[in-house]
């Protein structure tokens, strides 16, 4: 039981660092570094890495080591295409399921000044609430399966664009104001703009990193 607890703790901490991009996409995870960072032995770390590999967050490359799975331009395209499809559908067809008092709470949340860390949590919760209005369990489960990748992309977008967090809050507010007016097609369009801005910002971060890597290799 003690070993399992240590493995669970190592997994939770590694997952947090990967999702927040503290361990950047594509970076090497040496066991020596992880032992030092996490303050535990190699056994629970190896167990945690197996779980993370099953979740496609790390990959083992023979004779090279364990790496954080990179985020590619195709990943960004595919995830944002799916999000646009699912989330705009949810607002257009089921936006009326939002309670008005909840929308007012969300509006105040995104109009207020919050620590950046709160933004990422609030952002995730809001988009989950959009999907939850469909009351479609299968869609909800699929959306949850994208959460880790979505959070990594959101963090990259925010890290690469100093104004992205503030702009994103304003975009959330526009979506909510449209919902409060029962303008569900307008809310879906505002959401489409929001997701496209996030897509562009994330693309730019990945392209910048690729340019840096190419420059180092020359």
C-alpha positions as a LaTeX table, in Angstrom:
\begin{tabular}{lrrr}
\hline
Residue & $x$ (\AA) & $y$ (\AA) & $z$ (\AA) \\
\hline
Unk1 & 0.00 & 0.00 & 0.00 \\
Unk2 & 2.84 & 2.37 & 0.85 \\
Unk3 & 4.43 & 1.77 & $-2.57$ \\
Unk4 & 1.11 & 2.48 & $-4.29$ \\
Unk5 & 0.68 & 5.71 & $-2.36$ \\
Unk6 & 4.17 & 6.82 & $-3.38$ \\
Unk7 & 3.46 & 5.90 & $-6.98$ \\
Unk8 & 0.16 & 7.83 & $-6.92$ \\
Unk9 & 1.87 & 10.89 & $-5.46$ \\
Unk10 & 4.63 & 10.71 & $-8.06$ \\
Unk11 & 2.04 & 10.35 & $-10.81$ \\
Unk12 & $-0.05$ & 13.29 & $-9.58$ \\
Unk13 & 2.98 & 15.57 & $-9.32$ \\
Unk14 & 4.38 & 14.55 & $-12.70$ \\
Unk15 & 0.96 & 15.02 & $-14.29$ \\
Unk16 & 0.68 & 18.51 & $-12.79$ \\
Unk17 & 4.11 & 19.50 & $-14.09$ \\
Unk18 & 3.37 & 18.15 & $-17.56$ \\
Unk19 & $-0.07$ & 19.80 & $-17.82$ \\
Unk20 & 1.23 & 23.16 & $-16.63$ \\
Unk21 & 4.18 & 22.86 & $-19.04$ \\
Unk22 & 6.64 & 23.17 & $-16.17$ \\
Unk23 & 8.12 & 20.20 & $-17.99$ \\
Unk24 & 7.96 & 21.52 & $-21.52$ \\
Unk25 & 6.67 & 19.45 & $-24.46$ \\
Unk26 & 9.45 & 17.45 & $-26.07$ \\
Unk27 & 11.83 & 17.73 & $-23.10$ \\
Unk28 & 13.85 & 14.82 & $-21.71$ \\
Unk29 & 12.89 & 13.39 & $-18.31$ \\
Unk30 & 15.96 & 11.83 & $-16.76$ \\
Unk31 & 15.41 & 9.61 & $-13.72$ \\
Unk32 & 18.11 & 11.54 & $-11.86$ \\
Unk33 & 16.25 & 14.79 & $-12.39$ \\
Unk34 & 12.93 & 13.28 & $-11.35$ \\
Unk35 & 14.38 & 11.74 & $-8.19$ \\
Unk36 & 15.71 & 15.18 & $-7.26$ \\
Unk37 & 12.57 & 17.10 & $-8.27$ \\
Unk38 & 10.07 & 14.77 & $-6.63$ \\
Unk39 & 12.15 & 13.67 & $-3.66$ \\
Unk40 & 11.32 & 9.98 & $-3.98$ \\
Unk41 & 12.99 & 6.80 & $-5.19$ \\
Unk42 & 13.13 & 5.47 & $-8.74$ \\
Unk43 & 10.52 & 2.72 & $-8.24$ \\
Unk44 & 7.42 & 4.95 & $-7.78$ \\
Unk45 & 8.71 & 7.26 & $-10.52$ \\
Unk46 & 8.99 & 4.39 & $-12.98$ \\
Unk47 & 5.49 & 3.23 & $-12.08$ \\
Unk48 & 4.15 & 6.75 & $-12.61$ \\
Unk49 & 5.90 & 7.02 & $-15.97$ \\
Unk50 & 4.21 & 3.82 & $-17.14$ \\
Unk51 & 0.81 & 5.36 & $-16.39$ \\
Unk52 & 1.72 & 8.59 & $-18.13$ \\
Unk53 & 2.89 & 6.68 & $-21.18$ \\
Unk54 & $-0.45$ & 4.86 & $-21.32$ \\
Unk55 & $-2.09$ & 8.30 & $-21.32$ \\
Unk56 & 0.17 & 9.43 & $-24.20$ \\
Unk57 & 1.81 & 12.16 & $-22.15$ \\
Unk58 & 5.31 & 10.68 & $-22.17$ \\
Unk59 & 7.08 & 8.42 & $-24.61$ \\
Unk60 & 10.12 & 6.18 & $-24.34$ \\
Unk61 & 12.61 & 6.42 & $-27.19$ \\
Unk62 & 15.07 & 3.52 & $-27.20$ \\
Unk63 & 18.67 & 4.48 & $-26.33$ \\
Unk64 & 17.57 & 8.08 & $-25.71$ \\
Unk65 & 15.24 & 8.05 & $-22.73$ \\
Unk66 & 11.80 & 9.25 & $-21.66$ \\
Unk67 & 10.44 & 12.43 & $-23.22$ \\
Unk68 & 7.37 & 14.59 & $-22.73$ \\
Unk69 & 5.16 & 14.02 & $-25.76$ \\
Unk70 & 5.48 & 17.14 & $-27.93$ \\
Unk71 & 2.54 & 19.16 & $-29.15$ \\
Unk72 & 2.58 & 19.32 & $-32.93$ \\
Unk73 & 0.87 & 21.65 & $-35.36$ \\
Unk74 & $-1.37$ & 18.76 & $-36.39$ \\
Unk75 & $-2.33$ & 18.19 & $-32.74$ \\
Unk76 & $-3.36$ & 21.81 & $-32.42$ \\
Unk77 & $-5.38$ & 21.68 & $-35.63$ \\
Unk78 & $-7.15$ & 18.46 & $-34.68$ \\
Unk79 & $-7.98$ & 19.39 & $-31.10$ \\
Unk80 & $-9.26$ & 22.86 & $-31.95$ \\
Unk81 & $-11.30$ & 21.50 & $-34.85$ \\
Unk82 & $-12.97$ & 19.04 & $-32.48$ \\
Unk83 & $-13.53$ & 21.69 & $-29.85$ \\
Unk84 & $-15.12$ & 24.05 & $-32.35$ \\
Unk85 & $-17.39$ & 21.28 & $-33.60$ \\
Unk86 & $-18.50$ & 20.09 & $-30.15$ \\
Unk87 & $-18.65$ & 23.36 & $-28.22$ \\
Unk88 & $-20.44$ & 25.47 & $-30.82$ \\
Unk89 & $-22.95$ & 22.64 & $-31.26$ \\
Unk90 & $-23.48$ & 22.61 & $-27.48$ \\
Unk91 & $-24.19$ & 26.37 & $-27.38$ \\
Unk92 & $-26.40$ & 26.48 & $-30.47$ \\
Unk93 & $-28.56$ & 23.51 & $-29.49$ \\
Unk94 & $-28.40$ & 23.50 & $-25.68$ \\
Unk95 & $-27.36$ & 26.99 & $-24.61$ \\
Unk96 & $-30.82$ & 27.53 & $-23.18$ \\
Unk97 & $-29.97$ & 24.96 & $-20.48$ \\
Unk98 & $-27.61$ & 27.40 & $-18.78$ \\
Unk99 & $-29.19$ & 28.91 & $-15.66$ \\
Unk100 & $-29.22$ & 32.71 & $-15.78$ \\
Unk101 & $-27.86$ & 33.06 & $-12.25$ \\
Unk102 & $-24.96$ & 30.76 & $-13.14$ \\
Unk103 & $-24.21$ & 32.84 & $-16.22$ \\
Unk104 & $-24.11$ & 35.98 & $-14.05$ \\
Unk105 & $-21.66$ & 34.23 & $-11.69$ \\
Unk106 & $-19.46$ & 33.27 & $-14.63$ \\
Unk107 & $-19.60$ & 36.79 & $-16.05$ \\
Unk108 & $-18.42$ & 38.28 & $-12.75$ \\
Unk109 & $-15.71$ & 35.64 & $-12.56$ \\
Unk110 & $-14.24$ & 36.50 & $-15.94$ \\
Unk111 & $-14.67$ & 40.26 & $-15.53$ \\
Unk112 & $-12.80$ & 40.28 & $-12.21$ \\
Unk113 & $-9.03$ & 40.32 & $-11.82$ \\
Unk114 & $-7.85$ & 36.87 & $-10.76$ \\
Unk115 & $-4.42$ & 35.29 & $-10.46$ \\
Unk116 & $-3.28$ & 33.69 & $-13.70$ \\
Unk117 & $-3.41$ & 30.24 & $-12.13$ \\
Unk118 & $-7.11$ & 30.75 & $-11.37$ \\
Unk119 & $-7.68$ & 31.67 & $-15.01$ \\
Unk120 & $-6.61$ & 28.26 & $-16.29$ \\
Unk121 & $-8.85$ & 26.48 & $-13.80$ \\
Unk122 & $-11.82$ & 28.77 & $-14.53$ \\
Unk123 & $-11.27$ & 28.40 & $-18.26$ \\
Unk124 & $-11.34$ & 24.61 & $-18.03$ \\
Unk125 & $-14.47$ & 24.63 & $-15.86$ \\
Unk126 & $-16.33$ & 26.99 & $-18.20$ \\
Unk127 & $-15.67$ & 24.92 & $-21.29$ \\
Unk128 & $-16.66$ & 21.77 & $-19.41$ \\
Unk129 & $-19.92$ & 23.46 & $-18.43$ \\
Unk130 & $-20.61$ & 24.27 & $-22.07$ \\
Unk131 & $-20.35$ & 20.60 & $-22.98$ \\
Unk132 & $-22.29$ & 19.49 & $-19.92$ \\
Unk133 & $-25.37$ & 21.42 & $-21.13$ \\
Unk134 & $-25.88$ & 18.73 & $-23.79$ \\
Unk135 & $-26.41$ & 16.12 & $-21.05$ \\
Unk136 & $-24.76$ & 13.70 & $-23.47$ \\
Unk137 & $-22.69$ & 11.27 & $-21.40$ \\
Unk138 & $-20.71$ & 9.97 & $-24.38$ \\
Unk139 & $-19.77$ & 13.46 & $-25.54$ \\
Unk140 & $-18.89$ & 14.42 & $-21.97$ \\
Unk141 & $-16.59$ & 11.42 & $-21.59$ \\
Unk142 & $-14.86$ & 12.15 & $-24.88$ \\
Unk143 & $-14.37$ & 15.79 & $-23.94$ \\
Unk144 & $-12.84$ & 14.73 & $-20.61$ \\
Unk145 & $-10.38$ & 12.53 & $-22.52$ \\
Unk146 & $-9.08$ & 15.69 & $-24.23$ \\
Unk147 & $-8.62$ & 17.64 & $-21.00$ \\
Unk148 & $-4.90$ & 17.06 & $-20.47$ \\
Unk149 & $-4.03$ & 18.01 & $-24.03$ \\
Unk150 & $-6.36$ & 21.00 & $-23.95$ \\
Unk151 & $-4.77$ & 22.27 & $-20.75$ \\
Unk152 & $-1.27$ & 21.92 & $-22.15$ \\
Unk153 & $-2.28$ & 23.91 & $-25.23$ \\
Unk154 & $-3.93$ & 26.58 & $-23.11$ \\
Unk155 & $-0.77$ & 26.95 & $-21.03$ \\
Unk156 & 1.40 & 27.21 & $-24.12$ \\
Unk157 & $-0.90$ & 29.82 & $-25.59$ \\
Unk158 & $-0.78$ & 31.90 & $-22.40$ \\
Unk159 & 2.97 & 31.54 & $-22.03$ \\
Unk160 & 3.64 & 32.67 & $-25.58$ \\
Unk161 & 1.30 & 35.66 & $-25.61$ \\
Unk162 & 1.43 & 38.08 & $-22.67$ \\
Unk163 & $-2.03$ & 39.43 & $-23.45$ \\
Unk164 & $-3.71$ & 36.08 & $-24.08$ \\
Unk165 & $-5.09$ & 35.56 & $-20.57$ \\
Unk166 & $-6.66$ & 39.03 & $-20.46$ \\
Unk167 & $-8.01$ & 38.71 & $-24.00$ \\
Unk168 & $-9.41$ & 35.27 & $-23.25$ \\
Unk169 & $-11.31$ & 36.59 & $-20.23$ \\
Unk170 & $-12.91$ & 39.24 & $-22.44$ \\
Unk171 & $-13.82$ & 36.61 & $-25.02$ \\
Unk172 & $-15.43$ & 34.45 & $-22.32$ \\
Unk173 & $-17.45$ & 37.48 & $-21.22$ \\
Unk174 & $-18.73$ & 38.03 & $-24.78$ \\
Unk175 & $-19.90$ & 34.42 & $-24.97$ \\
Unk176 & $-21.72$ & 34.73 & $-21.65$ \\
Unk177 & $-23.35$ & 38.06 & $-22.53$ \\
Unk178 & $-24.75$ & 36.50 & $-25.70$ \\
Unk179 & $-26.14$ & 33.60 & $-23.67$ \\
Unk180 & $-27.76$ & 36.04 & $-21.24$ \\
Unk181 & $-29.53$ & 37.62 & $-24.24$ \\
Unk182 & $-30.65$ & 34.15 & $-25.42$ \\
Unk183 & $-28.60$ & 34.77 & $-28.55$ \\
Unk184 & $-27.33$ & 31.22 & $-28.91$ \\
Unk185 & $-26.01$ & 31.58 & $-32.45$ \\
Unk186 & $-24.20$ & 34.75 & $-31.34$ \\
Unk187 & $-22.72$ & 32.87 & $-28.38$ \\
Unk188 & $-21.56$ & 30.11 & $-30.72$ \\
Unk189 & $-19.93$ & 32.66 & $-33.03$ \\
Unk190 & $-18.21$ & 34.37 & $-30.09$ \\
Unk191 & $-16.96$ & 30.96 & $-28.98$ \\
Unk192 & $-15.71$ & 30.23 & $-32.50$ \\
Unk193 & $-13.69$ & 33.46 & $-32.43$ \\
Unk194 & $-12.35$ & 32.61 & $-28.97$ \\
Unk195 & $-11.19$ & 29.15 & $-30.04$ \\
Unk196 & $-9.62$ & 30.49 & $-33.22$ \\
Unk197 & $-7.64$ & 33.05 & $-31.24$ \\
Unk198 & $-6.43$ & 30.30 & $-28.92$ \\
Unk199 & $-5.52$ & 28.16 & $-31.92$ \\
Unk200 & $-3.48$ & 30.94 & $-33.54$ \\
Unk201 & $-1.67$ & 31.74 & $-30.29$ \\
Unk202 & $-0.76$ & 28.10 & $-29.70$ \\
Unk203 & 0.39 & 27.66 & $-33.29$ \\
Unk204 & 2.71 & 30.63 & $-32.87$ \\
Unk205 & 4.33 & 29.25 & $-29.73$ \\
Unk206 & 5.04 & 25.89 & $-31.39$ \\
Unk207 & 6.35 & 27.56 & $-34.55$ \\
Unk208 & 8.64 & 29.79 & $-32.47$ \\
Unk209 & 10.00 & 26.76 & $-30.63$ \\
Unk210 & 10.60 & 24.96 & $-33.91$ \\
Unk211 & 12.49 & 27.98 & $-35.24$ \\
Unk212 & 14.69 & 28.05 & $-32.14$ \\
Unk213 & 15.43 & 24.33 & $-32.44$ \\
Unk214 & 16.31 & 24.68 & $-36.12$ \\
Unk215 & 18.62 & 27.59 & $-35.34$ \\
Unk216 & 20.46 & 25.57 & $-32.68$ \\
Unk217 & 20.91 & 22.63 & $-35.08$ \\
Unk218 & 22.48 & 24.80 & $-37.79$ \\
\hline
\end{tabular}
